[in-house]
Amino acid sequence: MTDFPAPAIALLTTLVGGLLLLYVHRKNARRAATSKYRGTLLEAFSGLYPIPSNWPKNVDAHLRQLFPIVQRAVAEFRPYVPLHSRKRYDKAWFIYRLGEDGREIDRHVYHQYMGFTSPGEPVVDPKDTFRTNVGKLLEFAGET
């Protein structure tokens, strides 16, 4: 077995140490981003999620008012969502603000939380829909 020269060992040790430091930094940054994201959403949806104890009479206007706060939180957290989950994260954000059949051009429409039903369709509690959609957003922060 050949001995490695001291400079090569020092370089390898520095490289491994640097990679380990980068990994720990990234983990800590994700932990902080997760905490901020979860806290922002839970504060914004206080009284609406998880238990709708203070559901507003005009939920559309209320959610439109919260939109900039929620949008900022979603955008700031997105880089911390693993690459393999970003498509699902984007879809959860889309469904929260536009519904299953929404159009991107509308930016945000909250009819799904207002209890509108079409004849022949089953009645769905809008509060349950809201809880489900917010829960899907929070899943990416390890919270449901």
Secondary structure, DSSP 8 states (H G I E B T S, - for coil): -----HHHHHHHHHHHHHHHHHHHHHHHHHHHHHHHHHHHHHHHTTTTSSS-TT--SSHHHHHHHHHHHHHHHHHHHGGGS-GGGHHHHHHHHHHHHH-TT--GGGS---GGGTT---TTS----HHHHHHHHHHHHHHTTT--
